[in-house]
Amino acid sequence: MRHARLRKRFSGSAERPRLAVFRSARHMYAQAIDDETGRTLASASTQDKEIKSTLKSFAGNRDSAGKVGKAIAERLATLGVKQVVFDRGGNRYLGRIKALADAAREGGLTF
């Protein structure tokens, strides 16, 4: 219900896609979505090979969330996207969600 309530307020476009974050107990996932066409422009997760190889052991912590945030920022930079709409997926803005957002901002995204 929280997620649906948030999704009524904003949507992504090609110039400013929606950065949707999903947090499970073990992993973090981030997608940049163009809601006008229904396409995913870029994605990153702790299960990607290049991110998974840099993790020490457990993928459900703030360090791994930061690596996902940097990866999604780099992938969007190659597409020329600098601004996004942040969709925290109904989660509170703290812990792993905040770490991912801060790393994405350090990577060059603005939201």
C-alpha positions in Angstrom: 0.0 0.0 0.0 2.9 2.4 0.8 4.5 1.7 -2.6 1.2 2.3 -4.5 0.6 5.5 -2.6 4.1 6.8 -3.6 3.8 5.7 -7.2 0.7 7.9 -7.7 2.9 11.0 -7.1 5.7 10.5 -9.7 6.7 8.6 -12.8 9.8 8.4 -15.0 10.5 9.6 -18.5 13.3 9.2 -21.0 15.0 12.4 -19.8 14.4 11.7 -16.1 13.8 8.0 -15.5 12.5 6.6 -12.2 15.2 4.9 -10.1 13.3 2.1 -8.5 15.0 0.4 -5.5 14.0 -3.1 -4.2 15.4 -4.3 -0.9 15.2 -7.9 0.1 16.8 -9.5 3.2 19.8 -10.6 1.2 20.2 -8.4 -1.8 19.6 -4.9 -3.3 18.3 -4.2 -6.7 18.0 -0.9 -8.6 16.4 -0.1 -12.0 16.1 3.0 -14.1 12.7 2.9 -15.7 11.1 5.0 -18.4 7.4 4.7 -17.5 6.2 6.4 -20.7 7.4 3.5 -22.8 7.6 0.8 -20.1 11.3 0.1 -20.7 14.1 -0.5 -18.2 17.0 1.6 -19.2 19.6 0.2 -16.8 19.8 -2.0 -13.8 22.2 -3.1 -11.1 22.0 -5.5 -8.2 24.2 -7.3 -5.7 23.8 -10.4 -7.9 25.7 -8.9 -10.9 29.0 -10.6 -11.5 31.2 -7.5 -11.2 29.5 -6.4 -8.0 29.3 -9.9 -6.5 33.0 -10.5 -7.0 33.9 -7.3 -4.9 31.6 -8.2 -2.0 33.3 -9.8 1.1 30.6 -12.1 2.3 27.0 -10.9 2.9 25.3 -8.8 0.2 22.6 -7.4 2.5 24.5 -4.5 4.1 25.2 -0.8 3.5 28.5 -1.4 1.7 27.0 -3.6 -0.9 24.1 -1.1 -1.3 26.6 1.6 -2.0 28.3 -0.5 -4.7 24.9 -1.0 -6.4 24.3 2.8 -6.2 27.7 3.5 -7.8 27.1 0.9 -10.5 23.7 2.2 -11.5 25.1 5.8 -11.6 27.9 4.7 -13.9 25.5 2.8 -16.2 23.2 5.7 -16.5 26.1 8.1 -17.2 27.0 6.0 -20.2 23.4 6.6 -21.5 23.8 10.3 -20.8 21.2 10.4 -18.0 22.1 12.8 -15.1 18.7 13.3 -13.4 16.4 10.7 -12.0 13.3 10.4 -9.8 14.1 8.3 -6.7 11.5 5.6 -5.9 12.4 4.1 -2.6 9.7 1.4 -3.0 7.8 2.2 0.1 10.9 1.7 2.3 12.0 4.3 4.8 14.9 6.5 3.7 17.6 5.1 6.0 20.1 2.4 6.2 20.7 0.5 2.9 18.2 2.7 1.0 20.1 5.9 2.1 23.5 4.3 1.3 22.4 3.4 -2.2 21.0 7.0 -2.8 24.2 8.6 -1.4 26.4 6.5 -3.6 24.3 7.3 -6.7 24.6 11.0 -5.9 28.4 10.6 -5.6 28.3 8.8 -9.0 26.8 11.9 -10.6 23.1 11.5 -10.4 20.8 14.3 -9.1 17.5 13.8 -7.5 
